[in-house]
């Protein structure tokens, strides 16, 4: 510090604070939100904290200053505990005759309220889905829009409700569905649904999980007008509700004996309590076969991944793709899986 200029001392002080906050945030996935509701809000800031530390690391390296060790140390801990925020490896793509493709997509009611100012968004979304032709399609915020025709899927399960506007979750499948149902979440329109599909001699359980939304308007003007204390308390309350919903879901999941795939919009990052609990010992298909940031939500300030596809060890993860089609506030993702011989 003695050899640093006054401005660099200030920069290093800011660097130290951000590094310590990031280090502290690594403990948050292990702390139940209902006990530490306000602290859990930091989950959302982990990608920003990581990117900030990368910038500080580069700043000190370019100046050949040993202060780079601080951010390097904190980032290394995060990498070995949680993996990298950015995957540099090429996207995995393994051809296998047993491959099945699974797409997850929060379609935001198929743009029924024209949030996206574009012509015929519904037709474009359906064309995109038909072009990619996933074997299993998991949809959150589904709405039976008159312009949406997914009749190419012979098997489906929809769980929709609402008086003025019908909405809910849906799963479409090219494989026969022999069982289906839902896990109700009290006092909300969010829930988890499931289907049991049969592929050859195997029965596969597919879950579609939609946890409580944060209901944050990410426009700069809206954020400026939001009372910060009220916003933090609301997010903390939402995370507490997400924990309760996760506990209900896990109780149902743990009674299932089939090979399993879990899709969903968790409305939370990979550094959260609910992500860690739902993932358990399953494989995050993005971590196994994806690349880049894996962004799934249209957040203006930094890339956010809140939509996931998990699979158990019965499946080899042979591919993963993140799409850039902007027909919703979420981006679709698709995993390629192959059942392994027992």
N, C-alpha and C positions, 0 to 999 in steps of 0.2 A: 504493500500500500504506500510505502514511503516514496517510491519512485513514480507514483501516479500523479498526474495533474489533478487539479481540483475538479474538473468536469469528469474525468475518468473515475475519481473517487465516488462522485455522485452516481455515475452509471453503475459502478460495482455495488454500491449500496442497494440500488434498485434491483440489480441482478440477484443479490443475496436474498432479498425479501421474496422475490418471485420464485427463486429456487427452493426456499424453505416452505413456501406455501404449496408448491408442487410436491415436495417430499411428504408433507403432512397429508396431502390429498390421496396419497397411495394407500392410506389406512382406511379411507372412506368406504370402499367396497365391503369391508368387514364390520362396519358399524351399522346397525339397523336404523333406518331413517326415523322410525317412530320414537327412538330414543335420542337421536341426534338430527332432528329434522332440519334445522337451520344450517348446520355444517354440511349436510348432504347436498346442499345447493352447489357446493364446489365441484361436484361431479361434472356439471355442464362446462366448467371452465378448464378442465384438464387438457383438452386439445390446445386451447389458447396458451396455457402455461407451458406446455411442451414446446410449442412453436416459438414462444418468447425465449425459452432457454436455448433453443437451437440458434436463434439470432445472436444472443449474448455469446454463445460458444464461438460462433464465426467471427464476431467482433473482436474478441480477445485473441483468437488465433491469427487474424490478419495483422494484429499489432504485436504478435509474438510475446504476449503477456501470459504468465502462468495462471492468471485469474480464470482462464478457460477451464481449469480443472473443476471448479465448483459446479458449473452447469453440466460438464461431462460426467461427473460423479452422480449427480441427481438423475440425469437422463439414462445412465447405465443401470441404475437401480430400477427405474421404470421399465426399461427394455427387458431385463431378466425376470421381472415380476409379472408384467402385463403384456409384453411384446411391443413391437414398434407401432407408433402412430401411423407411419407410412411404410408400406411394404414395397421394397425395391425389387424383389424377385419378379420375374416374368410370370404372368398369369398361367397357372397350370392347365394343361389340356391333354387328357389321356383318353384315347379312343378305346371303347370297350363295348362289346355287343350287349352287355347287361346294364349299360348306362341308363339312368332315368334323370330327367331334368325337373327341377323344382323352382318355381318362381314365386317370390313374395313381392306384393305391390299394394301400398296404400294409395287407393285411387281418388281419395278425397271426393267421394260421392259422384265421381265421373264429371266433375266440374259443373254440377247442376246450377250453382249460383254464379257461374262465369267469373270465378276468381282469376283465371287465366284468360286474358283477352286474346282469343284466337278463334278462328272459324272451325267449327265441327271437331272440337277436341275429342268428343266421345268416339267418333269414327276413327280418328287417328290412334287413340288408345287401343281400340279393338283390333285395328290393323296391325299395330305393333305386337300385340299379344299373339295374334294368329301367325304372324311372321316368325316369331321366336318359338311358338308352339311348344310350351313346356308340357311335360306329362302331367304335372300337378301344379295347379295355380292357386295360391293362397292370397286372398284379397281382404284388406281391412277397409273400413268405411265404404262398404259395398252399397250400391243403390240400384234398384231395378229400373234403370233409365231406359226409356223406349228406344233410344238409338243404340243401345248396347246389346249385341247379339253374340252370345257365347255358346250357342247351341251345338257348336262343333264338339264340345265336351259332352259325352253321353251320360256322365255321372257327376252329380254335384250335391252339395249340401249348403243351404243358405240359412242363416239365423238372423232374421231381420225383424225390426220392431219400429214403433213410431206411428203417430197419428197423421200429422201433416206431411211428414217426409219419412218414407220407409228407408231404413238404413241398418247396417250391421256388418257381420263378417260372412265370408263365403269361401268354400273350397271347391274347385273344379278338378276333375280327374279323368284321365283316359283309361284308368283301371277301374274295375268294379268296386263300388263301395258297399261293404256288407254291414257296416255299423256306423252310427254318427251320433253326435250329441254336443252339449255345450256345458261349460263351467260358468255359472252365473256369478257376476260381480255385483254386489248390492249397491243401490243408489247411483247407478251409472248406466250408460248405454254401452259401455265397453264390456267385453267378455272374452272368453277363450272358447273355441269350438274345436272339434276333432272329427276325423273320419278314419275308419279302418279300411284300407284298400288291399286288394289281392293282386299280386303280380306273380304269375305262375303258381308256385306252391307256397309262396310267402305272404304273410299278412303284415302289413306295415301300418303303424299308427302315425297319422299326420296331425299335428296340432297347429292351430292358427291363434296366436295370442295377441290381443290388443290391450295394452295397459293404459291407465289413465293419462290423458293428454295434459300437457303443461299450459295449453291455451295462451301462448305468448305470441303477440304480434311482433314479428322481427323487423318491421319497418322502423327506420331511425326516428321518424317523427313520433311514432307511437311509443317507442321506448323512452324518448325524452319526456313525454307527458306522464309516464308511469311513475307512481310513487315507489321509490326503491325498496323501502321497508315493507310495504304492502306486497310488492312483487316477490321479495325473498320469502316472506311468510307463506304466500300462496304456493310457491314452488315447493317449499318444505312440506306443506300440507299435502300436495299432490304426491310427493315421494313417499310420504307415510301411507297414503292410499294405495300406491303401487306395491308397497311391501305387503299390505294386507291381501291384495289381489294375487300377488305371487305366491303367498302361502296357500291360498285356496287352490291355485293352479297346481302347485307341487303336490298337494295332497291327492289330487286326481291323477297326476302323472305317475306318482310312485306306485299306484295300484295297477299300472299297465305292464303287461308282460311281453308285449310285441316289440319288434324292432321299431325304432322311433325316429321321426323327423319333427323338429319344432321350428315353425316359421313365426314371424311376427314383427309388429311395431311396438317396441317396449317404451317408446318416448323417454329413453334414457341412454346414456353412453355406455361404452364397454368398460368404463371405470366406475360403474355403479354397483350398488348392493344387489339390485334385482337382476342385472346381467349375470353376476357371479353365481347367484342362487339358481337361476333357471338353467344356465349353461351346465353347472355341475361338472360331471366328467364327460360331457358331450363334446363334440368337435365343432368349433366355429368355422364354418366352411370358408369364410373370407380369410381367416388366419391360415387355413390349410392350403388354399389354392388361389387367393385373390392377389391383387397388386394395387399400388397407389394408396390413396386415403380411404377408399371404399365408401365415399360419401353417399348417404342415402336420403338426406334431408336438405331442402333448399334454405340453408341458413347463410346470410349474406357475409358474415364476418370471418368465419373459418369453416373448414369441412367438418361435418358432423355425421357420425354413423350411429343411427338409432334403430335400424331395421336389420333383422338377423335371420339366418337359416342355420340351425344346429342339426347335427346327426350323430347317432351313436356309433360305436366301433364296428358294428355289423356292416357299415358302409365305408367304402373307399371314397375319398373326396377327389374326384377326377377333374374338377373344373369349377370356376366361379367367375361370374361376370357382373360388374356394376355398369348400369346404363346411364346415359345422359339425356334420355328423352324427358322433356320438361312438360308433362301433361298434368302434373299434380304438384303438391308441395313436397312430395316424396319421389324418390327415384327408384325404379324397379331393380331387383337383384335376382340372379339365378344361379343355382348350384347344380353341378352334375355329379351324381352319386352312383355307385355301383355296389350291389350287395355282394359281400364276400362269401365264398363257400365255407360252410361250418366244418 
